[in-house]
């Protein structure tokens, strides 16, 4: 099936298809699941780091340090 037809059928752009293929094309289902799990954990850790960094800055300002 041509890519253009497949994309039209699923309501996505050709560019999205090729980005997805570049990212996940060589992976099997278990590797994709593991990648998604790691991406979720990375997102959670980034949020945690941002929150702790903000708290640290506030504590430094509260104690008069820079």
PQR file of N, CA, C, O and H, with PARSE charges and radii, in Angstrom:
ATOM      1  N   UNK A   1       0.850  -1.171   0.000 -0.4000 1.5000
ATOM      2  CA  UNK A   1       0.000   0.000   0.000 -0.0000 2.0000
ATOM      3  C   UNK A   1       0.902   1.243   0.000  0.5500 1.7000
ATOM      4  O   UNK A   1       1.841   1.311   0.793 -0.5500 1.4000
ATOM      5  N   UNK A   2       0.644   2.198  -0.847 -0.4000 1.5000
ATOM      6  CA  UNK A   2       1.456   3.421  -0.870 -0.0000 2.0000
ATOM      7  C   UNK A   2       1.314   4.222   0.430  0.5500 1.7000
ATOM      8  O   UNK A   2       0.252   4.231   1.052 -0.5500 1.4000
ATOM      9  H   UNK A   2      -0.119   2.143  -1.491  0.4000 1.0000
ATOM     10  N   UNK A   3       2.388   4.887   0.825 -0.4000 1.5000
ATOM     11  CA  UNK A   3       2.412   5.663   2.062 -0.0000 2.0000
ATOM     12  C   UNK A   3       1.318   6.728   2.057  0.5500 1.7000
ATOM     13  O   UNK A   3       0.631   6.913   3.062 -0.5500 1.4000
ATOM     14  H   UNK A   3       3.251   4.880   0.319  0.4000 1.0000
ATOM     15  N   UNK A   4       1.150   7.428   0.940 -0.4000 1.5000
ATOM     16  CA  UNK A   4       0.145   8.492   0.867 -0.0000 2.0000
ATOM     17  C   UNK A   4      -1.257   7.946   1.147  0.5500 1.7000
ATOM     18  O   UNK A   4      -2.045   8.574   1.856 -0.5500 1.4000
ATOM     19  H   UNK A   4       1.708   7.278   0.124  0.4000 1.0000
ATOM     20  N   UNK A   5      -1.556   6.787   0.592 -0.4000 1.5000
ATOM     21  CA  UNK A   5      -2.876   6.177   0.808 -0.0000 2.0000
ATOM     22  C   UNK A   5      -3.045   5.741   2.261  0.5500 1.7000
ATOM     23  O   UNK A   5      -4.102   5.951   2.855 -0.5500 1.4000
ATOM     24  H   UNK A   5      -0.917   6.277   0.017  0.4000 1.0000
ATOM     25  N   UNK A   6      -2.026   5.146   2.822 -0.4000 1.5000
ATOM     26  CA  UNK A   6      -2.059   4.711   4.217 -0.0000 2.0000
ATOM     27  C   UNK A   6      -2.279   5.900   5.149  0.5500 1.7000
ATOM     28  O   UNK A   6      -3.085   5.829   6.076 -0.5500 1.4000
ATOM     29  H   UNK A   6      -1.167   4.975   2.339  0.4000 1.0000
ATOM     30  N   UNK A   7      -1.565   6.983   4.900 -0.4000 1.5000
ATOM     31  CA  UNK A   7      -1.697   8.181   5.732 -0.0000 2.0000
ATOM     32  C   UNK A   7      -3.087   8.786   5.615  0.5500 1.7000
ATOM     33  O   UNK A   7      -3.675   9.203   6.612 -0.5500 1.4000
ATOM     34  H   UNK A   7      -0.910   7.041   4.146  0.4000 1.0000
ATOM     35  N   UNK A   8      -3.610   8.832   4.399 -0.4000 1.5000
ATOM     36  CA  UNK A   8      -4.958   9.363   4.181 -0.0000 2.0000
ATOM     37  C   UNK A   8      -5.984   8.524   4.936  0.5500 1.7000
ATOM     38  O   UNK A   8      -6.900   9.061   5.560 -0.5500 1.4000
ATOM     39  H   UNK A   8      -3.133   8.492   3.589  0.4000 1.0000
ATOM     40  N   UNK A   9      -5.824   7.210   4.875 -0.4000 1.5000
ATOM     41  CA  UNK A   9      -6.754   6.293   5.532 -0.0000 2.0000
ATOM     42  C   UNK A   9      -6.776   6.500   7.039  0.5500 1.7000
ATOM     43  O   UNK A   9      -7.829   6.382   7.666 -0.5500 1.4000
ATOM     44  H   UNK A   9      -5.080   6.774   4.368  0.4000 1.0000
ATOM     45  N   UNK A  10      -5.610   6.812   7.631 -0.4000 1.5000
ATOM     46  CA  UNK A  10      -5.516   6.969   9.078 -0.0000 2.0000
ATOM     47  C   UNK A  10      -5.511   8.424   9.525  0.5500 1.7000
ATOM     48  O   UNK A  10      -5.360   8.708  10.714 -0.5500 1.4000
ATOM     49  H   UNK A  10      -4.755   6.908   7.121  0.4000 1.0000
ATOM     50  N   UNK A  11      -5.674   9.340   8.588 -0.4000 1.5000
ATOM     51  CA  UNK A  11      -5.791  10.756   8.928 -0.0000 2.0000
ATOM     52  C   UNK A  11      -4.517  11.368   9.481  0.5500 1.7000
ATOM     53  O   UNK A  11      -4.571  12.162  10.420 -0.5500 1.4000
ATOM     54  H   UNK A  11      -5.797   9.109   7.623  0.4000 1.0000
ATOM     55  N   UNK A  12      -3.385  11.014   8.919 -0.4000 1.5000
ATOM     56  CA  UNK A  12      -2.110  11.574   9.372 -0.0000 2.0000
ATOM     57  C   UNK A  12      -1.323  12.082   8.171  0.5500 1.7000
ATOM     58  O   UNK A  12      -1.575  11.685   7.033 -0.5500 1.4000
ATOM     59  H   UNK A  12      -3.341  10.369   8.156  0.4000 1.0000
ATOM     60  N   UNK A  13      -0.365  12.966   8.441 -0.4000 1.5000
ATOM     61  CA  UNK A  13       0.439  13.516   7.352 -0.0000 2.0000
ATOM     62  C   UNK A  13       1.570  12.560   6.984  0.5500 1.7000
ATOM     63  O   UNK A  13       1.959  11.701   7.776 -0.5500 1.4000
ATOM     64  H   UNK A  13      -0.160  13.289   9.365  0.4000 1.0000
ATOM     65  N   UNK A  14       2.086  12.725   5.776 -0.4000 1.5000
ATOM     66  CA  UNK A  14       3.231  11.917   5.348 -0.0000 2.0000
ATOM     67  C   UNK A  14       4.435  12.190   6.245  0.5500 1.7000
ATOM     68  O   UNK A  14       5.184  11.273   6.583 -0.5500 1.4000
ATOM     69  H   UNK A  14       1.770  13.422   5.133  0.4000 1.0000
ATOM     70  N   UNK A  15       4.620  13.466   6.633 -0.4000 1.5000
ATOM     71  CA  UNK A  15       5.750  13.830   7.489 -0.0000 2.0000
ATOM     72  C   UNK A  15       5.678  13.099   8.828  0.5500 1.7000
ATOM     73  O   UNK A  15       6.694  12.617   9.328 -0.5500 1.4000
ATOM     74  H   UNK A  15       4.012  14.211   6.358  0.4000 1.0000
ATOM     75  N   UNK A  16       4.483  13.017   9.408 -0.4000 1.5000
ATOM     76  CA  UNK A  16       4.315  12.290  10.676 -0.0000 2.0000
ATOM     77  C   UNK A  16       4.672  10.824  10.522  0.5500 1.7000
ATOM     78  O   UNK A  16       5.316  10.233  11.389 -0.5500 1.4000
ATOM     79  H   UNK A  16       3.658  13.409   9.001  0.4000 1.0000
ATOM     80  N   UNK A  17       4.245  10.242   9.407 -0.4000 1.5000
ATOM     81  CA  UNK A  17       4.564   8.839   9.149 -0.0000 2.0000
ATOM     82  C   UNK A  17       6.073   8.618   9.102  0.5500 1.7000
ATOM     83  O   UNK A  17       6.594   7.696   9.729 -0.5500 1.4000
ATOM     84  H   UNK A  17       3.721  10.722   8.703  0.4000 1.0000
ATOM     85  N   UNK A  18       6.767   9.468   8.358 -0.4000 1.5000
ATOM     86  CA  UNK A  18       8.208   9.282   8.203 -0.0000 2.0000
ATOM     87  C   UNK A  18       8.962   9.560   9.510  0.5500 1.7000
ATOM     88  O   UNK A  18       9.972   8.913   9.786 -0.5500 1.4000
ATOM     89  H   UNK A  18       6.344  10.218   7.848  0.4000 1.0000
ATOM     90  N   UNK A  19       8.485  10.508  10.309 -0.4000 1.5000
ATOM     91  CA  UNK A  19       9.099  10.749  11.624 -0.0000 2.0000
ATOM     92  C   UNK A  19       8.910   9.526  12.516  0.5500 1.7000
ATOM     93  O   UNK A  19       9.839   9.092  13.199 -0.5500 1.4000
ATOM     94  H   UNK A  19       7.665  11.034  10.085  0.4000 1.0000
ATOM     95  N   UNK A  20       7.688   8.973  12.502 -0.4000 1.5000
ATOM     96  CA  UNK A  20       7.407   7.791  13.298 -0.0000 2.0000
ATOM     97  C   UNK A  20       8.276   6.628  12.842  0.5500 1.7000
ATOM     98  O   UNK A  20       8.837   5.908  13.669 -0.5500 1.4000
ATOM     99  H   UNK A  20       6.934   9.325  11.948  0.4000 1.0000
ATOM    100  N   UNK A  21       8.391   6.440  11.535 -0.4000 1.5000
ATOM    101  CA  UNK A  21       9.192   5.339  11.002 -0.0000 2.0000
ATOM    102  C   UNK A  21      10.663   5.501  11.365  0.5500 1.7000
ATOM    103  O   UNK A  21      11.336   4.519  11.678 -0.5500 1.4000
ATOM    104  H   UNK A  21       7.935   7.024  10.864  0.4000 1.0000
ATOM    105  N   UNK A  22      11.170   6.742  11.325 -0.4000 1.5000
ATOM    106  CA  UNK A  22      12.564   6.977  11.686 -0.0000 2.0000
ATOM    107  C   UNK A  22      12.811   6.660  13.162  0.5500 1.7000
ATOM    108  O   UNK A  22      13.876   6.165  13.531 -0.5500 1.4000
ATOM    109  H   UNK A  22      10.623   7.540  11.071  0.4000 1.0000
ATOM    110  N   UNK A  23      11.818   6.950  13.997 -0.4000 1.5000
ATOM    111  CA  UNK A  23      11.985   6.732  15.435 -0.0000 2.0000
ATOM    112  C   UNK A  23      11.763   5.275  15.834  0.5500 1.7000
ATOM    113  O   UNK A  23      12.518   4.730  16.639 -0.5500 1.4000
ATOM    114  H   UNK A  23      10.953   7.352  13.697  0.4000 1.0000
ATOM    115  N   UNK A  24      10.726   4.640  15.273 -0.4000 1.5000
ATOM    116  CA  UNK A  24      10.325   3.307  15.719 -0.0000 2.0000
ATOM    117  C   UNK A  24      10.450   2.215  14.662  0.5500 1.7000
ATOM    118  O   UNK A  24      10.124   1.060  14.939 -0.5500 1.4000
ATOM    119  H   UNK A  24      10.113   5.082  14.619  0.4000 1.0000
ATOM    120  N   UNK A  25      10.908   2.543  13.473 -0.4000 1.5000
ATOM    121  CA  UNK A  25      10.907   1.601  12.358 -0.0000 2.0000
ATOM    122  C   UNK A  25      11.605   0.283  12.600  0.5500 1.7000
ATOM    123  O   UNK A  25      11.097  -0.751  12.168 -0.5500 1.4000
ATOM    124  H   UNK A  25      11.172   3.481  13.248  0.4000 1.0000
ATOM    125  N   UNK A  26      12.746   0.267  13.271 -0.4000 1.5000
ATOM    126  CA  UNK A  26      13.495  -0.963  13.453 -0.0000 2.0000
ATOM    127  C   UNK A  26      13.221  -1.683  14.756  0.5500 1.7000
ATOM    128  O   UNK A  26      13.898  -2.661  15.074 -0.5500 1.4000
ATOM    129  H   UNK A  26      13.159   1.108  13.622  0.4000 1.0000
ATOM    130  N   UNK A  27      12.239  -1.219  15.516 -0.4000 1.5000
ATOM    131  CA  UNK A  27      11.964  -1.798  16.835 -0.0000 2.0000
ATOM    132  C   UNK A  27      10.807  -2.775  16.780  0.5500 1.7000
ATOM    133  O   UNK A  27       9.871  -2.611  15.999 -0.5500 1.4000
ATOM    134  H   UNK A  27      11.689  -0.425  15.257  0.4000 1.0000
ATOM    135  N   UNK A  28      10.887  -3.813  17.637 -0.4000 1.5000
ATOM    136  CA  UNK A  28       9.737  -4.694  17.755 -0.0000 2.0000
ATOM    137  C   UNK A  28       8.846  -4.180  18.891  0.5500 1.7000
ATOM    138  O   UNK A  28       9.187  -3.197  19.549 -0.5500 1.4000
ATOM    139  H   UNK A  28      11.648  -3.946  18.272  0.4000 1.0000
ATOM    140  N   UNK A  29       7.733  -4.828  19.116 -0.4000 1.5000
ATOM    141  CA  UNK A  29       6.732  -4.339  20.070 -0.0000 2.0000
ATOM    142  C   UNK A  29       7.289  -4.177  21.482  0.5500 1.7000
ATOM    143  O   UNK A  29       6.984  -3.188  22.149 -0.5500 1.4000
ATOM    144  H   UNK A  29       7.457  -5.627  18.582  0.4000 1.0000
ATOM    145  N   UNK A  30       8.098  -5.124  21.949 -0.4000 1.5000
ATOM    146  CA  UNK A  30       8.627  -5.032  23.309 -0.0000 2.0000
ATOM    147  C   UNK A  30       9.611  -3.872  23.440  0.5500 1.7000
ATOM    148  O   UNK A  30       9.673  -3.220  24.483 -0.5500 1.4000
ATOM    149  H   UNK A  30       8.347  -5.927  21.407  0.4000 1.0000
ATOM    150  N   UNK A  31      10.377  -3.619  22.382 -0.4000 1.5000
ATOM    151  CA  UNK A  31      11.324  -2.510  22.419 -0.0000 2.0000
ATOM    152  C   UNK A  31      10.591  -1.163  22.407  0.5500 1.7000
ATOM    153  O   UNK A  31      11.029  -0.210  23.051 -0.5500 1.4000
ATOM    154  H   UNK A  31      10.327  -4.148  21.536  0.4000 1.0000
ATOM    155  N   UNK A  32       9.483  -1.090  21.677 -0.4000 1.5000
ATOM    156  CA  UNK A  32       8.681   0.133  21.659 -0.0000 2.0000
ATOM    157  C   UNK A  32       8.081   0.376  23.041  0.5500 1.7000
ATOM    158  O   UNK A  32       8.079   1.509  23.522 -0.5500 1.4000
ATOM    159  H   UNK A  32       9.127  -1.864  21.153  0.4000 1.0000
ATOM    160  N   UNK A  33       7.578  -0.662  23.678 -0.4000 1.5000
ATOM    161  CA  UNK A  33       7.008  -0.537  25.021 -0.0000 2.0000
ATOM    162  C   UNK A  33       8.074  -0.079  26.009  0.5500 1.7000
ATOM    163  O   UNK A  33       7.813   0.776  26.856 -0.5500 1.4000
ATOM    164  H   UNK A  33       7.579  -1.583  23.288  0.4000 1.0000
ATOM    165  N   UNK A  34       9.268  -0.642  25.904 -0.4000 1.5000
ATOM    166  CA  UNK A  34      10.359  -0.251  26.793 -0.0000 2.0000
ATOM    167  C   UNK A  34      10.747   1.209  26.548  0.5500 1.7000
ATOM    168  O   UNK A  34      11.013   1.946  27.498 -0.5500 1.4000
ATOM    169  H   UNK A  34       9.480  -1.337  25.217  0.4000 1.0000
ATOM    170  N   UNK A  35      10.781   1.625  25.296 -0.4000 1.5000
ATOM    171  CA  UNK A  35      11.112   3.004  24.960 -0.0000 2.0000
ATOM    172  C   UNK A  35      10.076   3.950  25.550  0.5500 1.7000
ATOM    173  O   UNK A  35      10.435   4.975  26.130 -0.5500 1.4000
ATOM    174  H   UNK A  35      10.565   1.026  24.525  0.4000 1.0000
ATOM    175  N   UNK A  36       8.801   3.620  25.410 -0.4000 1.5000
ATOM    176  CA  UNK A  36       7.735   4.454  25.964 -0.0000 2.0000
ATOM    177  C   UNK A  36       7.855   4.544  27.486  0.5500 1.7000
ATOM    178  O   UNK A  36       7.673   5.619  28.058 -0.5500 1.4000
ATOM    179  H   UNK A  36       8.510   2.788  24.938  0.4000 1.0000
ATOM    180  N   UNK A  37       8.160   3.425  28.145 -0.4000 1.5000
ATOM    181  CA  UNK A  37       8.331   3.416  29.595 -0.0000 2.0000
ATOM    182  C   UNK A  37       9.485   4.326  30.005  0.5500 1.7000
ATOM    183  O   UNK A  37       9.363   5.097  30.957 -0.5500 1.4000
ATOM    184  H   UNK A  37       8.308   2.552  27.681  0.4000 1.0000
ATOM    185  N   UNK A  38      10.597   4.237  29.291 -0.4000 1.5000
ATOM    186  CA  UNK A  38      11.749   5.081  29.597 -0.0000 2.0000
ATOM    187  C   UNK A  38      11.457   6.554  29.335  0.5500 1.7000
ATOM    188  O   UNK A  38      11.911   7.418  30.085 -0.5500 1.4000
ATOM    189  H   UNK A  38      10.696   3.611  28.517  0.4000 1.0000
ATOM    190  N   UNK A  39      10.707   6.848  28.281 -0.4000 1.5000
ATOM    191  CA  UNK A  39      10.336   8.233  27.995 -0.0000 2.0000
ATOM    192  C   UNK A  39       9.438   8.793  29.093  0.5500 1.7000
ATOM    193  O   UNK A  39       9.587   9.950  29.488 -0.5500 1.4000
ATOM    194  H   UNK A  39      10.338   6.146  27.671  0.4000 1.0000
ATOM    195  N   UNK A  40       8.504   7.977  29.590 -0.4000 1.5000
ATOM    196  CA  UNK A  40       7.622   8.408  30.683 -0.0000 2.0000
ATOM    197  C   UNK A  40       8.426   8.668  31.954  0.5500 1.7000
ATOM    198  O   UNK A  40       8.200   9.664  32.642 -0.5500 1.4000
ATOM    199  H   UNK A  40       8.383   7.038  29.269  0.4000 1.0000
ATOM    200  N   UNK A  41       9.362   7.774  32.264 -0.4000 1.5000
ATOM    201  CA  UNK A  41      10.196   7.952  33.452 -0.0000 2.0000
ATOM    202  C   UNK A  41      11.065   9.200  33.306  0.5500 1.7000
ATOM    203  O   UNK A  41      11.231   9.958  34.262 -0.5500 1.4000
ATOM    204  H   UNK A  41       9.545   6.965  31.705  0.4000 1.0000
ATOM    205  N   UNK A  42      11.614   9.412  32.128 -0.4000 1.5000
ATOM    206  CA  UNK A  42      12.440  10.589  31.874 -0.0000 2.0000
ATOM    207  C   UNK A  42      11.621  11.870  32.070  0.5500 1.7000
ATOM    208  O   UNK A  42      12.100  12.824  32.683 -0.5500 1.4000
ATOM    209  H   UNK A  42      11.480   8.797  31.352  0.4000 1.0000
ATOM    210  N   UNK A  43      10.405  11.893  31.559 -0.4000 1.5000
ATOM    211  CA  UNK A  43       9.511  13.039  31.711 -0.0000 2.0000
ATOM    212  C   UNK A  43       9.235  13.305  33.195  0.5500 1.7000
ATOM    213  O   UNK A  43       9.263  14.451  33.644 -0.5500 1.4000
ATOM    214  H   UNK A  43      10.015  11.118  31.061  0.4000 1.0000
ATOM    215  N   UNK A  44       8.968  12.233  33.949 -0.4000 1.5000
ATOM    216  CA  UNK A  44       8.688  12.355  35.386 -0.0000 2.0000
ATOM    217  C   UNK A  44       9.897  12.896  36.138  0.5500 1.7000
ATOM    218  O   UNK A  44       9.761  13.754  37.010 -0.5500 1.4000
ATOM    219  H   UNK A  44       8.945  11.303  33.585  0.4000 1.0000
ATOM    220  N   UNK A  45      11.078  12.392  35.798 -0.4000 1.5000
ATOM    221  CA  UNK A  45      12.294  12.841  36.468 -0.0000 2.0000
ATOM    222  C   UNK A  45      12.626  14.292  36.131  0.5500 1.7000
ATOM    223  O   UNK A  45      13.120  15.025  36.988 -0.5500 1.4000
ATOM    224  H   UNK A  45      11.188  11.695  35.090  0.4000 1.0000
ATOM    225  N   UNK A  46      12.365  14.712  34.906 -0.4000 1.5000
ATOM    226  CA  UNK A  46      12.596  16.106  34.524 -0.0000 2.0000
ATOM    227  C   UNK A  46      11.689  17.040  35.320  0.5500 1.7000
ATOM    228  O   UNK A  46      12.125  18.099  35.773 -0.5500 1.4000
ATOM    229  H   UNK A  46      11.964  14.117  34.209  0.4000 1.0000
ATOM    230  N   UNK A  47      10.423  16.644  35.490 -0.4000 1.5000
ATOM    231  CA  UNK A  47       9.496  17.448  36.288 -0.0000 2.0000
ATOM    232  C   UNK A  47       9.963  17.522  37.735  0.5500 1.7000
ATOM    233  O   UNK A  47       9.916  18.584  38.356 -0.5500 1.4000
ATOM    234  H   UNK A  47      10.069  15.784  35.122  0.4000 1.0000
ATOM    235  N   UNK A  48      10.413  16.389  38.269 -0.4000 1.5000
ATOM    236  CA  UNK A  48      10.897  16.346  39.639 -0.0000 2.0000
ATOM    237  C   UNK A  48      12.118  17.248  39.799  0.5500 1.7000
ATOM    238  O   UNK A  48      12.220  17.985  40.781 -0.5500 1.4000
ATOM    239  H   UNK A  48      10.451  15.527  37.764  0.4000 1.0000
ATOM    240  N   UNK A  49      13.037  17.196  38.850 -0.4000 1.5000
ATOM    241  CA  UNK A  49      14.232  18.028  38.894 -0.0000 2.0000
ATOM    242  C   UNK A  49      13.865  19.507  38.854  0.5500 1.7000
ATOM    243  O   UNK A  49      14.426  20.308  39.601 -0.5500 1.4000
ATOM    244  H   UNK A  49      12.954  16.597  38.053  0.4000 1.0000
ATOM    245  N   UNK A  50      12.930  19.868  37.988 -0.4000 1.5000
ATOM    246  CA  UNK A  50      12.507  21.269  37.879 -0.0000 2.0000
ATOM    247  C   UNK A  50      11.897  21.749  39.191  0.5500 1.7000
ATOM    248  O   UNK A  50      12.176  22.860  39.641 -0.5500 1.4000
ATOM    249  H   UNK A  50      12.474  19.218  37.381  0.4000 1.0000
ATOM    250  N   UNK A  51      11.077  20.923  39.794 -0.4000 1.5000
ATOM    251  CA  UNK A  51      10.439  21.288  41.062 -0.0000 2.0000
ATOM    252  C   UNK A  51      11.488  21.461  42.160  0.5500 1.7000
ATOM    253  O   UNK A  51      11.438  22.430  42.917 -0.5500 1.4000
ATOM    254  H   UNK A  51      10.851  20.020  39.428  0.4000 1.0000
ATOM    255  N   UNK A  52      12.434  20.531  42.250 -0.4000 1.5000
ATOM    256  CA  UNK A  52      13.474  20.619  43.272 -0.0000 2.0000
ATOM    257  C   UNK A  52      14.406  21.804  43.029  0.5500 1.7000
ATOM    258  O   UNK A  52      14.870  22.430  43.982 -0.5500 1.4000
ATOM    259  H   UNK A  52      12.475  19.743  41.635  0.4000 1.0000
ATOM    260  N   UNK A  53      14.679  22.114  41.780 -0.4000 1.5000
ATOM    261  CA  UNK A  53      15.515  23.267  41.457 -0.0000 2.0000
ATOM    262  C   UNK A  53      14.823  24.559  41.892  0.5500 1.7000
ATOM    263  O   UNK A  53      15.459  25.456  42.446 -0.5500 1.4000
ATOM    264  H   UNK A  53      14.302  21.606  41.006  0.4000 1.0000
ATOM    265  N   UNK A  54      13.526  24.643  41.639 -0.4000 1.5000
ATOM    266  CA  UNK A  54      12.764  25.822  42.039 -0.0000 2.0000
ATOM    267  C   UNK A  54      12.751  25.956  43.561  0.5500 1.7000
ATOM    268  O   UNK A  54      12.923  27.054  44.091 -0.5500 1.4000
ATOM    269  H   UNK A  54      13.009  23.914  41.190  0.4000 1.0000
ATOM    270  N   UNK A  55      12.549  24.856  44.253 -0.4000 1.5000
ATOM    271  CA  UNK A  55      12.555  24.880  45.716 -0.0000 2.0000
ATOM    272  C   UNK A  55      13.918  25.311  46.242  0.5500 1.7000
ATOM    273  O   UNK A  55      14.001  26.076  47.203 -0.5500 1.4000
ATOM    274  H   UNK A  55      12.409  23.964  43.823  0.4000 1.0000
ATOM    275  N   UNK A  56      14.967  24.832  45.627 -0.4000 1.5000
ATOM    276  CA  UNK A  56      16.318  25.199  46.031 -0.0000 2.0000
ATOM    277  C   UNK A  56      16.555  26.691  45.856  0.5500 1.7000
ATOM    278  O   UNK A  56      17.116  27.339  46.740 -0.5500 1.4000
ATOM    279  H   UNK A  56      14.899  24.211  44.847  0.4000 1.0000
ATOM    280  N   UNK A  57      16.134  27.237  44.729 -0.4000 1.5000
ATOM    281  CA  UNK A  57      16.287  28.674  44.484 -0.0000 2.0000
ATOM    282  C   UNK A  57      15.498  29.488  45.496  0.5500 1.7000
ATOM    283  O   UNK A  57      15.986  30.505  45.988 -0.5500 1.4000
ATOM    284  H   UNK A  57      15.679  26.711  44.011  0.4000 1.0000
ATOM    285  N   UNK A  58      14.289  29.055  45.810 -0.4000 1.5000
ATOM    286  CA  UNK A  58      13.482  29.768  46.794 -0.0000 2.0000
ATOM    287  C   UNK A  58      14.121  29.731  48.171  0.5500 1.7000
ATOM    288  O   UNK A  58      14.102  30.727  48.894 -0.5500 1.4000
ATOM    289  H   UNK A  58      13.892  28.229  45.411  0.4000 1.0000
ATOM    290  N   UNK A  59      14.688  28.589  48.537 -0.4000 1.5000
ATOM    291  CA  UNK A  59      15.358  28.479  49.833 -0.0000 2.0000
ATOM    292  C   UNK A  59      16.603  29.359  49.892  0.5500 1.7000
ATOM    293  O   UNK A  59      16.884  29.971  50.923 -0.5500 1.4000
ATOM    294  H   UNK A  59      14.703  27.780  47.949  0.4000 1.0000
ATOM    295  N   UNK A  60      17.345  29.424  48.798 -0.4000 1.5000
ATOM    296  CA  UNK A  60      18.526  30.281  48.750 -0.0000 2.0000
ATOM    297  C   UNK A  60      18.132  31.741  48.922  0.5500 1.7000
ATOM    298  O   UNK A  60      18.785  32.480  49.660 -0.5500 1.4000
ATOM    299  H   UNK A  60      17.117  28.927  47.960  0.4000 1.0000
ATOM    300  N   UNK A  61      17.071  32.157  48.247 -0.4000 1.5000
ATOM    301  CA  UNK A  61      16.609  33.546  48.356 -0.0000 2.0000
ATOM    302  C   UNK A  61      16.102  33.827  49.764  0.5500 1.7000
ATOM    303  O   UNK A  61      16.319  34.915  50.297 -0.5500 1.4000
ATOM    304  H   UNK A  61      16.541  31.557  47.648  0.4000 1.0000
ATOM    305  N   UNK A  62      15.429  32.852  50.369 -0.4000 1.5000
ATOM    306  CA  UNK A  62      14.897  33.029  51.722 -0.0000 2.0000
ATOM    307  C   UNK A  62      16.015  33.181  52.754  0.5500 1.7000
ATOM    308  O   UNK A  62      15.847  33.848  53.776 -0.5500 1.4000
ATOM    309  H   UNK A  62      15.253  31.968  49.936  0.4000 1.0000
ATOM    310  N   UNK A  63      17.140  32.562  52.475 -0.4000 1.5000
ATOM    311  CA  UNK A  63      18.273  32.645  53.398 -0.0000 2.0000
ATOM    312  C   UNK A  63      19.237  33.764  53.028  0.5500 1.7000
ATOM    313  O   UNK A  63      20.276  33.924  53.668 -0.5500 1.4000
ATOM    314  H   UNK A  63      17.276  32.021  51.646  0.4000 1.0000
ATOM    315  N   UNK A  64      18.906  34.530  52.012 -0.4000 1.5000
ATOM    316  CA  UNK A  64      19.719  35.669  51.627 -0.0000 2.0000
ATOM    317  C   UNK A  64      20.975  35.315  50.866  0.5500 1.7000
ATOM    318  O   UNK A  64      21.906  36.119  50.807 -0.5500 1.4000
ATOM    319  H   UNK A  64      18.062  34.400  51.492  0.4000 1.0000
ATOM    320  N   UNK A  65      21.025  34.138  50.284 -0.4000 1.5000
ATOM    321  CA  UNK A  65      22.189  33.721  49.506 -0.0000 2.0000
ATOM    322  C   UNK A  65      21.849  33.760  48.021  0.5500 1.7000
ATOM    323  O   UNK A  65      20.684  33.655  47.636 -0.5500 1.4000
ATOM    324  H   UNK A  65      20.269  33.486  50.332  0.4000 1.0000
ATOM    325  N   UNK A  66      22.870  33.910  47.200 -0.4000 1.5000
ATOM    326  CA  UNK A  66      22.635  33.845  45.752 -0.0000 2.0000
ATOM    327  C   UNK A  66      23.564  32.861  45.109  0.5500 1.7000
ATOM    328  O   UNK A  66      23.516  32.669  43.894 -0.5500 1.4000
ATOM    329  H   UNK A  66      23.816  33.995  47.513  0.4000 1.0000
TER
END
